[in-house]
């Protein structure tokens, strides 16, 4: 019997598999899609996230990011990371780099859709379906990294209704040379637009908003940004995700542990999604290595506490338009506070 089976072959699932192998655990990874998958993503790796990937032997190609710059019309404020640069990386590039590493790490890859999960005192069995045929994979523990709308979370009854107005994310790339070595956050009336350089000839623009509309409609709400990319060739199709906030009743159900977005998601405001998922994967592997799955909930809270408090506070405060209007002027007026927040994001 395997030590661990992981559901979900995205970046977090792949990183979790690498953590499992580093811990000496036998591991299988179940994913229904073949090859690299592109999704809506801000594509900015914070310094701590980049360091965590390097510790796993993964160093994806991209563009250095030195900090974060807030922009609102003619006003702006910027601050640098305190622990070295981050990196702008196409999600497809990150996925491919992790997949290559997993391919060399003696991880059993099982292609198919994960279905029924059953548990007993000794292990977990997941039914996998592909092309009408079924197989079963059994392990001592199951780690579910199957994304924002996790079927595993839903099947186990671990979902918890999210409060507040839902927010959504959209992303598109433009063939234009980066004009800044910072992630730019453009603040609008009801949305934020994140600009991340991903190579020497391309930027990604991700929009977070409560209003559902086409990407072009949202982009028109940021005149300064539209001036930069409006005439550039679109280098990818617009992709969306959401509702972004997902809550869970618990992260553990017997021998099943939820990791990454499957374990709950607040918002993408700080750009720490990949870092958190990798850290949660490491915490889950530590819990099962100790044969103490119940300890994962406390480990998960320790990993996510600061991020959740910071992001929820900012998202809640900026629901009000008068507050949104003050975000950039306040950051410019008290730069030491803004700098401390950016350093915290970069090094957590």
GULO-934577 format. One record per residue: residue in one letter; chain; x, y, z of N, C-alpha, C in turn. Coordinates in steps of 0.05 Angstrom, whole numbers, always signed. Example, Ala and Ser with C-alpha at 12.3 -4.5 7.8 and 13.67 -1.06 7.14 Angstrom:
REM GULO-934577
A_A_+264_-114_+156_+246_-90_+156_+264_-66_+156
S_A_+257_-45_+142_+273_-21_+143_+258_+1_+157
***
This chain:
REM GULO-934577
X_A_+17_-24_+0_+0_+0_+0_+17_+25_+0
X_A_+10_+45_-16_+24_+70_-17_+21_+85_+9
X_A_+40_+103_+14_+37_+121_+37_+17_+143_+31
X_A_+18_+155_+7_+2_+179_+1_-9_+177_-27
X_A_-34_+184_-31_-45_+189_-57_-54_+218_-58
X_A_-47_+232_-79_-54_+261_-81_-73_+264_-104
X_A_-95_+278_-100_-114_+284_-121_-109_+313_-130
X_A_-103_+316_-156_-98_+343_-167_-69_+346_-176
X_A_-66_+350_-202_-39_+352_-214_-31_+380_-222
X_A_-43_+400_-209_-35_+428_-213_-9_+434_-198
X_A_+0_+459_-198_+25_+466_-184_+25_+457_-154
X_A_+3_+461_-140_+4_+454_-111_+5_+423_-108
X_A_-11_+408_-123_-10_+379_-122_+18_+368_-129
X_A_+30_+380_-149_+57_+371_-157_+77_+377_-135
X_A_+76_+401_-124_+94_+409_-102_+90_+391_-78
X_A_+65_+384_-72_+60_+366_-50_+72_+339_-54
X_A_+70_+329_-79_+83_+303_-86_+113_+304_-81
X_A_+125_+327_-88_+154_+329_-84_+161_+330_-54
X_A_+144_+343_-38_+148_+343_-9_+146_+314_+2
X_A_+126_+299_-9_+123_+272_+0_+147_+255_-6
X_A_+158_+257_-30_+182_+242_-37_+206_+250_-21
X_A_+208_+276_-15_+231_+285_+2_+229_+273_+30
X_A_+205_+268_+39_+201_+256_+65_+203_+226_+65
X_A_+209_+215_+41_+213_+186_+39_+187_+170_+37
X_A_+165_+184_+29_+139_+171_+27_+135_+161_-2
X_A_+123_+138_-5_+114_+129_-32_+89_+144_-39
X_A_+86_+150_-65_+66_+170_-72_+55_+165_-100
X_A_+28_+169_-103_+15_+169_-129_+0_+195_-132
X_A_-1_+205_-156_-15_+230_-162_-37_+225_-183
X_A_-62_+232_-177_-84_+228_-195_-93_+254_-207
X_A_-93_+255_-234_-101_+279_-249_-115_+270_-275
X_A_-138_+282_-280_-153_+274_-304_-143_+286_-330
X_A_-129_+309_-328_-119_+323_-352_-90_+315_-357
X_A_-83_+314_-383_-56_+307_-391_-42_+332_-400
X_A_-17_+335_-391_-1_+357_-400_-5_+382_-383
X_A_+7_+404_-392_+7_+429_-377_-20_+443_-381
X_A_-31_+453_-359_-58_+466_-359_-55_+495_-352
X_A_-68_+512_-368_-67_+541_-363_-93_+549_-349
X_A_-91_+566_-329_-114_+576_-314_-110_+606_-308
X_A_-131_+619_-299_-129_+646_-290_-111_+647_-265
X_A_-91_+664_-266_-71_+665_-245_-56_+691_-247
X_A_-49_+703_-224_-34_+728_-224_-5_+724_-233
X_A_+6_+700_-230_+32_+693_-240_+56_+707_-228
X_A_+52_+719_-204_+74_+731_-190_+82_+713_-166
X_A_+107_+703_-167_+117_+688_-144_+130_+707_-125
X_A_+121_+708_-100_+134_+724_-80_+161_+711_-72
X_A_+179_+727_-61_+206_+715_-54_+205_+690_-38
X_A_+188_+689_-18_+186_+664_-1_+177_+641_-18
X_A_+158_+646_-36_+148_+624_-53_+169_+614_-72
X_A_+185_+632_-83_+207_+625_-100_+228_+608_-85
X_A_+234_+616_-61_+253_+602_-45_+243_+574_-38
X_A_+217_+571_-33_+205_+545_-26_+207_+527_-50
X_A_+202_+537_-74_+204_+521_-98_+233_+512_-103
X_A_+252_+530_-99_+280_+523_-103_+288_+501_-84
X_A_+277_+501_-60_+283_+480_-40_+274_+453_-50
X_A_+254_+453_-68_+244_+428_-80_+259_+421_-106
X_A_+279_+437_-113_+294_+433_-138_+280_+444_-162
X_A_+262_+463_-159_+247_+475_-181_+254_+505_-183
X_A_+263_+514_-206_+271_+542_-210_+261_+552_-237
X_A_+236_+558_-239_+224_+564_-265_+234_+590_-277
X_A_+236_+591_-303_+244_+615_-317_+223_+637_-315
X_A_+233_+662_-314_+214_+684_-312_+229_+710_-310
X_A_+216_+731_-299_+227_+758_-297_+228_+766_-268
X_A_+251_+777_-258_+253_+785_-230_+232_+807_-223
X_A_+220_+804_-200_+202_+824_-189_+214_+835_-164
X_A_+217_+862_-163_+231_+874_-140_+212_+883_-118
X_A_+186_+886_-123_+168_+895_-103_+140_+900_-114
X_A_+124_+916_-101_+97_+921_-109_+92_+951_-111
X_A_+78_+959_-131_+72_+987_-136_+42_+991_-138
X_A_+30_+1008_-121_+2_+1015_-122_-2_+1039_-140
X_A_-22_+1038_-157_-28_+1060_-176_-57_+1067_-175
X_A_-63_+1093_-175_-91_+1102_-177_-90_+1129_-192
X_A_-96_+1129_-218_-94_+1153_-234_-65_+1163_-235
X_A_-60_+1188_-227_-34_+1199_-227_-18_+1193_-202
X_A_-30_+1182_-182_-17_+1177_-157_-6_+1148_-155
X_A_+16_+1144_-142_+27_+1118_-139_+44_+1116_-114
X_A_+49_+1092_-105_+67_+1086_-82_+79_+1059_-87
X_A_+104_+1056_-82_+117_+1030_-86_+136_+1024_-63
X_A_+141_+998_-60_+159_+988_-39_+172_+962_-49
X_A_+196_+957_-40_+211_+934_-48_+208_+911_-28
X_A_+213_+887_-37_+214_+864_-19_+239_+865_-2
X_A_+237_+855_+22_+260_+856_+39_+278_+832_+39
X_A_+271_+811_+23_+285_+786_+24_+293_+777_-5
X_A_+300_+797_-21_+308_+790_-49_+284_+791_-67
X_A_+289_+788_-93_+267_+790_-113_+249_+766_-113
X_A_+224_+771_-122_+207_+749_-130_+210_+744_-160
X_A_+190_+732_-172_+193_+727_-201_+166_+725_-214
X_A_+163_+738_-237_+140_+735_-253_+143_+710_-271
X_A_+125_+691_-269_+127_+666_-283_+101_+658_-295
X_A_+100_+652_-321_+76_+641_-333_+67_+616_-318
X_A_+41_+614_-313_+31_+590_-299_+39_+565_-314
X_A_+38_+565_-340_+45_+542_-356_+75_+535_-352
X_A_+92_+555_-349_+120_+550_-345_+125_+537_-318
X_A_+111_+548_-297_+113_+537_-270_+103_+508_-270
X_A_+80_+503_-282_+69_+476_-283_+88_+457_-296
X_A_+100_+465_-319_+118_+447_-333_+143_+441_-317
X_A_+154_+461_-303_+178_+457_-287_+173_+438_-264
X_A_+150_+441_-251_+143_+423_-229_+138_+394_-240
X_A_+124_+392_-263_+118_+366_-274_+144_+352_-282
X_A_+163_+366_-292_+189_+354_-299_+203_+343_-275
X_A_+202_+358_-253_+214_+349_-228_+200_+325_-216
X_A_+174_+325_-217_+158_+302_-207_+164_+278_-224
X_A_+167_+281_-250_+172_+259_-268_+198_+245_-261
X_A_+216_+259_-249_+242_+247_-242_+243_+238_-212
X_A_+220_+240_-198_+220_+235_-169_+206_+209_-161
X_A_+202_+191_-180_+190_+165_-174_+162_+168_-161
X_A_+146_+186_-174_+118_+189_-166_+101_+174_-186
X_A_+83_+157_-177_+65_+142_-195_+44_+161_-205
X_A_+41_+164_-231_+22_+182_-243_-2_+166_-253
X_A_-26_+173_-244_-51_+159_-250_-69_+179_-265
X_A_-74_+174_-291_-90_+192_-307_-120_+183_-305
X_A_-137_+201_-297_-165_+195_-295_-179_+214_-275
X_A_-206_+211_-274_-221_+228_-256_-225_+214_-229
X_A_-217_+227_-207_-221_+216_-181_-250_+217_-174
X_A_-260_+194_-163_-288_+192_-156_-292_+185_-127
X_A_-306_+164_-122_-314_+156_-95_-289_+151_-77
X_A_-290_+162_-53_-269_+159_-33_-280_+143_-10
X_A_-267_+122_-2_-275_+106_+21_-251_+104_+40
X_A_-257_+103_+66_-236_+102_+86_-242_+79_+105
X_A_-221_+68_+117_-223_+49_+139_-201_+55_+159
X_A_-197_+38_+178_-177_+43_+199_-149_+44_+189
X_A_-143_+32_+166_-116_+29_+156_-109_+47_+133
X_A_-129_+57_+118_-122_+72_+95_-147_+84_+80
X_A_-141_+95_+57_-161_+108_+40_-160_+96_+12
X_A_-183_+92_+0_-184_+82_-28_-199_+102_-45
X_A_-188_+110_-68_-201_+128_-86_-206_+114_-112
X_A_-230_+115_-122_-237_+103_-148_-230_+123_-170
X_A_-216_+114_-190_-207_+131_-213_-219_+120_-238
X_A_-232_+138_-254_-245_+130_-278_-231_+143_-302
X_A_-226_+126_-323_-215_+137_-348_-225_+121_-371
X_A_-237_+135_-390_-247_+123_-414_-266_+100_-408
X_A_-283_+103_-388_-302_+83_-381_-292_+60_-364
X_A_-266_+58_-360_-255_+37_-343_-249_+49_-315
X_A_-248_+32_-295_-243_+41_-268_-220_+26_-256
X_A_-206_+40_-239_-185_+28_-223_-187_+40_-195
X_A_-174_+28_-176_-174_+38_-149_-146_+42_-139
X_A_-141_+64_-126_-115_+70_-115_-118_+72_-85
X_A_-101_+58_-71_-103_+57_-42_-77_+66_-29
X_A_-80_+82_-7_-57_+92_+7_-65_+96_+36
X_A_-45_+101_+52_-50_+106_+81_-65_+132_+84
X_A_-58_+152_+67_-70_+179_+69_-76_+190_+41
X_A_-96_+207_+40_-102_+221_+15_-100_+251_+20
X_A_-85_+265_+2_-83_+294_+3_-97_+305_-21
X_A_-117_+321_-17_-133_+332_-39_-124_+360_-46
X_A_-113_+363_-70_-104_+389_-80_-119_+394_-106
X_A_-145_+391_-105_-161_+392_-130_-176_+418_-134
X_A_-164_+440_-123_-171_+466_-132_-193_+481_-118
X_A_-199_+505_-128_-217_+524_-116_-245_+512_-111
X_A_-254_+496_-130_-281_+484_-127_-278_+454_-123
X_A_-262_+446_-104_-254_+419_-99_-277_+399_-97
X_A_-278_+380_-115_-299_+358_-112_-295_+342_-87
X_A_-270_+339_-78_-265_+323_-54_-276_+338_-30
X_A_-271_+364_-28_-282_+379_-6_-313_+377_-5
X_A_-325_+379_-28_-354_+378_-29_-364_+350_-22
X_A_-351_+330_-32_-360_+302_-27_-358_+295_+3
X_A_-339_+307_+17_-335_+301_+45_-351_+319_+63
X_A_-366_+337_+52_-383_+355_+68_-367_+376_+84
X_A_-344_+383_+73_-327_+402_+87_-330_+431_+78
X_A_-348_+436_+59_-353_+463_+50_-369_+479_+71
X_A_-363_+505_+71_-377_+523_+89_-385_+548_+73
X_A_-410_+556_+75_-419_+579_+59_-402_+604_+63
X_A_-394_+617_+41_-379_+642_+43_-397_+665_+46
X_A_-389_+685_+62_-405_+709_+67_-395_+731_+49
X_A_-411_+752_+46_-403_+775_+30_-408_+772_+1
X_A_-404_+793_-14_-407_+793_-43_-384_+778_-56
X_A_-390_+759_-73_-368_+743_-85_-351_+760_-104
X_A_-325_+752_-105_-306_+765_-123_-296_+745_-143
X_A_-289_+755_-166_-280_+738_-189_-254_+748_-199
X_A_-239_+731_-213_-214_+738_-225_-214_+732_-254
X_A_-201_+750_-270_-197_+746_-299_-168_+752_-305
X_A_-157_+739_-326_-129_+744_-333_-125_+741_-363
X_A_-109_+760_-373_-101_+758_-401_-73_+769_-404
X_A_-58_+759_-425_-31_+768_-430_-30_+786_-454
X_A_-10_+804_-453_-7_+823_-475_+23_+824_-484
X_A_+27_+824_-510_+54_+824_-521_+65_+852_-521
X_A_+74_+860_-497_+87_+886_-494_+109_+883_-473
X_A_+131_+897_-478_+154_+894_-459_+147_+906_-432
X_A_+154_+893_-410_+148_+903_-383_+160_+931_-380
X_A_+144_+948_-368_+153_+976_-363_+161_+980_-333
X_A_+159_+960_-317_+166_+962_-289_+177_+935_-279
X_A_+195_+936_-259_+204_+912_-246_+189_+906_-220
X_A_+166_+920_-217_+148_+915_-195_+121_+904_-205
X_A_+108_+889_-189_+80_+882_-195_+64_+908_-191
X_A_+50_+917_-211_+33_+941_-209_+4_+933_-201
X_A_-6_+946_-181_-34_+941_-173_-49_+967_-179
X_A_-66_+967_-199_-82_+991_-206_-109_+989_-192
X_A_-115_+1009_-176_-139_+1010_-160_-161_+1026_-175
X_A_-183_+1013_-181_-206_+1026_-193_-229_+1028_-173
X_A_-252_+1037_-184_-276_+1040_-166_-285_+1014_-154
X_A_-285_+993_-170_-296_+968_-161_-279_+943_-168
X_A_-254_+948_-175_-237_+926_-183_-208_+934_-179
X_A_-190_+914_-179_-161_+919_-180_-150_+904_-204
X_A_-130_+916_-216_-117_+903_-239_-87_+899_-232
X_A_-78_+875_-234_-50_+868_-227_-35_+863_-253
X_A_-13_+877_-255_+4_+875_-279_+30_+861_-271
X_A_+36_+838_-282_+60_+823_-275_+76_+817_-300
X_A_+102_+826_-300_+119_+818_-323_+125_+788_-322
X_A_+122_+774_-344_+127_+745_-344_+149_+736_-362
X_A_+157_+753_-381_+182_+750_-396_+189_+777_-408
X_A_+210_+779_-424_+220_+805_-433_+201_+818_-454
X_A_+181_+803_-463_+164_+813_-484_+134_+812_-477
X_A_+128_+806_-452_+100_+801_-445_+94_+808_-416
X_A_+70_+818_-412_+59_+822_-385_+32_+807_-383
X_A_+26_+799_-358_+0_+788_-353_-16_+808_-337
X_A_-41_+811_-344_-59_+829_-330_-82_+813_-317
X_A_-84_+814_-291_-105_+799_-277_-123_+820_-263
X_A_-149_+816_-266_-168_+834_-254_-184_+819_-233
X_A_-186_+832_-209_-203_+821_-187_-226_+840_-184
X_A_-251_+829_-183_-274_+846_-183_-299_+832_-172
X_A_-318_+847_-163_-344_+837_-154_-364_+838_-177
X_A_-357_+851_-199_-376_+855_-221_-369_+836_-244
X_A_-388_+821_-253_-383_+802_-274_-387_+816_-301
X_A_-366_+817_-317_-366_+830_-343_-342_+819_-359
X_A_-342_+823_-385_-319_+815_-401_-293_+829_-393
X_A_-271_+816_-398_-245_+827_-391_-241_+855_-402
X_A_-249_+859_-428_-245_+885_-441_-261_+907_-426
X_A_-284_+901_-415_-300_+920_-401_-285_+929_-375
X_A_-274_+910_-361_-259_+916_-337_-234_+933_-343
X_A_-220_+925_-364_-195_+939_-371_-201_+968_-378
X_A_-224_+974_-389_-231_+1002_-396_-234_+1019_-371
X_A_-237_+1007_-348_-239_+1022_-323_-212_+1031_-312
X_A_-190_+1024_-326_-163_+1032_-317_-150_+1047_-340
X_A_-156_+1072_-344_-146_+1087_-367_-115_+1087_-370
X_A_-101_+1090_-348_-71_+1090_-350_-61_+1063_-359
X_A_-73_+1042_-349_-64_+1015_-357_-73_+1009_-386
X_A_-97_+1018_-393_-106_+1014_-421_-88_+1028_-441
X_A_-77_+1051_-433_-59_+1065_-450_-33_+1049_-455
X_A_-25_+1034_-435_-1_+1017_-438_-5_+993_-456
X_A_-28_+980_-453_-32_+954_-467_-54_+954_-488
X_A_-68_+977_-491_-91_+977_-508_-85_+971_-537
X_A_-61_+979_-547_-54_+973_-575_-37_+948_-578
X_A_-31_+935_-556_-14_+911_-557_-30_+887_-566
X_A_-17_+868_-578_-30_+843_-586_-36_+826_-562
X_A_-60_+816_-560_-67_+797_-538_-51_+772_-543
X_A_-36_+763_-522_-19_+740_-525_-32_+715_-513
X_A_-56_+717_-503_-71_+694_-493_-100_+701_-493
X_A_-117_+682_-490_-146_+687_-487_-151_+694_-458
X_A_-173_+709_-453_-180_+716_-426_-191_+691_-412
X_A_-182_+687_-387_-191_+664_-371_-201_+675_-345
X_A_-221_+661_-334_-234_+671_-309_-234_+649_-287
X_A_-239_+658_-263_-241_+640_-240_-258_+653_-219
X_A_-272_+637_-203_-287_+647_-181_-313_+631_-178
X_A_-329_+639_-158_-323_+659_-137_-297_+651_-122
X_A_-282_+672_-115_-255_+667_-104_-256_+657_-75
X_A_-273_+669_-58_-272_+662_-30_-285_+635_-26
X_A_-271_+616_-14_-281_+590_-8_-274_+584_+22
X_A_-294_+575_+36_-290_+569_+65_-294_+540_+70
X_A_-281_+530_+90_-283_+501_+98_-290_+499_+127
X_A_-304_+477_+133_-311_+471_+161_-286_+460_+176
X_A_-270_+446_+161_-245_+434_+171_-228_+427_+148
X_A_-203_+422_+153_-184_+414_+132_-178_+384_+133
X_A_-189_+370_+152_-183_+342_+156_-209_+327_+160
X_A_-212_+304_+146_-234_+286_+150_-222_+258_+151
X_A_-217_+248_+175_-204_+222_+177_-176_+221_+166
X_A_-173_+206_+145_-146_+204_+132_-144_+221_+107
X_A_-163_+239_+103_-162_+257_+80_-156_+286_+90
X_A_-136_+299_+76_-128_+326_+83_-130_+343_+59
X_A_-141_+367_+62_-144_+387_+40_-120_+406_+39
X_A_-110_+410_+15_-86_+426_+11_-91_+447_-11
X_A_-79_+471_-8_-81_+492_-28_-109_+504_-29
X_A_-118_+512_-52_-144_+525_-55_-166_+507_-45
X_A_-163_+480_-47_-183_+462_-37_-188_+465_-7
X_A_-168_+475_+8_-171_+477_+37_-183_+504_+45
X_A_-190_+521_+26_-202_+547_+32_-186_+569_+19
X_A_-200_+589_+11_-187_+611_-4_-199_+637_+3
X_A_-183_+657_+9_-194_+683_+16_-195_+702_-8
X_A_-172_+709_-20_-171_+727_-43_-143_+727_-53
X_A_-140_+737_-77_-113_+737_-90_-99_+764_-86
X_A_-108_+780_-68_-97_+808_-65_-67_+809_-61
X_A_-56_+790_-45_-28_+792_-38_-10_+776_-56
X_A_-21_+760_-74_-4_+745_-92_+10_+721_-80
X_A_+0_+712_-57_+14_+691_-42_+2_+663_-47
X_A_-16_+659_-66_-30_+634_-69_-11_+610_-72
X_A_+8_+613_-90_+27_+591_-95_+43_+584_-70
X_A_+53_+606_-57_+70_+602_-33_+54_+587_-12
X_A_+29_+596_-7_+12_+583_+13_+7_+554_+6
X_A_+0_+548_-19_-5_+521_-26_+19_+503_-22
X_A_+43_+512_-29_+67_+497_-26_+72_+492_+4
X_A_+68_+513_+21_+72_+510_+49_+52_+492_+62
X_A_+27_+493_+53_+6_+475_+63_+12_+446_+55
X_A_+23_+442_+31_+30_+415_+23_+52_+404_+41
X_A_+71_+420_+48_+93_+412_+66_+82_+405_+93
X_A_+63_+422_+103_+51_+417_+129_+34_+391_+129
X_A_+20_+386_+108_+4_+362_+106_+22_+337_+106
X_A_+44_+338_+91_+62_+316_+90_+75_+311_+117
X_A_+81_+332_+132_+92_+329_+159_+72_+315_+177
X_A_+47_+323_+174_+26_+311_+192_+23_+281_+186
X_A_+23_+273_+161_+20_+244_+155_+45_+229_+161
X_A_+68_+242_+158_+93_+228_+165_+94_+221_+194
X_A_+82_+239_+211_+80_+234_+240_+56_+216_+246
X_A_+41_+206_+226_+17_+191_+231_-2_+205_+250
X_A_-4_+231_+246_-21_+248_+262_-37_+268_+245
X_A_-55_+258_+228_-69_+275_+210_-84_+298_+223
X_A_-94_+293_+247_-110_+313_+261_-93_+338_+267
X_A_-66_+335_+268_-49_+358_+274_-47_+377_+251
X_A_-56_+368_+227_-54_+386_+204_-70_+411_+206
X_A_-93_+409_+219_-110_+433_+221_-95_+456_+235
X_A_-82_+450_+257_-66_+470_+271_-42_+480_+254
X_A_-30_+461_+240_-7_+469_+223_-17_+487_+201
X_A_-40_+480_+189_-52_+496_+168_-58_+524_+178
X_A_-69_+527_+201_-76_+553_+212_-50_+570_+217
X_A_-29_+557_+226_-4_+571_+230_+7_+582_+204
X_A_+5_+566_+182_+15_+574_+156_-1_+597_+145
X_A_-27_+597_+149_-45_+616_+135_-54_+640_+152
X_A_-48_+640_+178_-59_+660_+196_-54_+689_+187
X_A_-28_+696_+182_-22_+723_+176_-34_+731_+149
X_A_-33_+713_+129_-44_+719_+103_-74_+724_+105
X_A_-88_+707_+120_-117_+710_+122_-124_+736_+135
X_A_-111_+743_+157_-117_+768_+170_-112_+792_+153
X_A_-89_+793_+139_-82_+815_+122_-101_+818_+99
X_A_-107_+796_+85_-123_+797_+61_-153_+803_+68
X_A_-163_+789_+88_-191_+795_+96_-195_+824_+104
X_A_-175_+835_+119_-177_+862_+128_-178_+881_+104
X_A_-161_+877_+85_-159_+895_+62_-184_+892_+44
X_A_-192_+867_+39_-216_+863_+23_-241_+875_+36
X_A_-244_+871_+62_-267_+882_+76_-267_+912_+76
X_A_-244_+924_+81_-242_+953_+82_-248_+966_+55
X_A_-239_+953_+34_-241_+966_+8_-267_+960_-6
X_A_-286_+947_+8_-313_+945_-4_-326_+972_-8
X_A_-318_+991_+9_-330_+1018_+8_-314_+1035_-11
X_A_-327_+1048_-29_-313_+1064_-49_-297_+1087_-37
X_A_-307_+1101_-16_-290_+1122_-4_-264_+1111_+7
X_A_-264_+1086_+17_-240_+1074_+27_-221_+1067_+4
X_A_-232_+1056_-17_-216_+1049_-40_-201_+1073_-51
X_A_-214_+1096_-51_-202_+1121_-61_-178_+1129_-45
X_A_-177_+1121_-19_-156_+1130_-1_-133_+1110_+0
X_A_-135_+1086_-12_-114_+1066_-9_-87_+1076_-19
X_A_-86_+1086_-43_-60_+1094_-55_-50_+1120_-41
X_A_-66_+1141_-37_-56_+1164_-22_-45_+1157_+5
X_A_-59_+1139_+19_-49_+1131_+46_-23_+1117_+44
X_A_-20_+1099_+24_+6_+1085_+21_+28_+1104_+15
X_A_+22_+1125_-1_+43_+1145_-7_+49_+1163_+17
X_A_+29_+1168_+33_+33_+1186_+56_+48_+1173_+79
X_A_+44_+1147_+83_+58_+1133_+104_+74_+1110_+91
X_A_+95_+1116_+77_+109_+1096_+61_+121_+1074_+79
X_A_+128_+1080_+104_+140_+1060_+121_+120_+1037_+127
X_A_+94_+1045_+129_+74_+1025_+134_+70_+1007_+110
X_A_+69_+1020_+86_+66_+1005_+62_+90_+987_+57
X_A_+114_+997_+62_+138_+981_+59_+138_+957_+77
X_A_+129_+961_+102_+128_+938_+121_+109_+917_+111
X_A_+86_+926_+100_+67_+906_+90_+78_+890_+67
X_A_+92_+904_+49_+103_+891_+25_+125_+872_+34
X_A_+142_+880_+52_+163_+862_+62_+151_+837_+75
X_A_+129_+841_+90_+115_+819_+102_+104_+799_+82
X_A_+92_+810_+61_+82_+793_+39_+105_+777_+26
X_A_+127_+791_+21_+149_+778_+7_+164_+757_+22
X_A_+164_+759_+49_+181_+741_+64_+167_+722_+82
X_A_+140_+723_+83_+125_+705_+101_+129_+676_+95
***
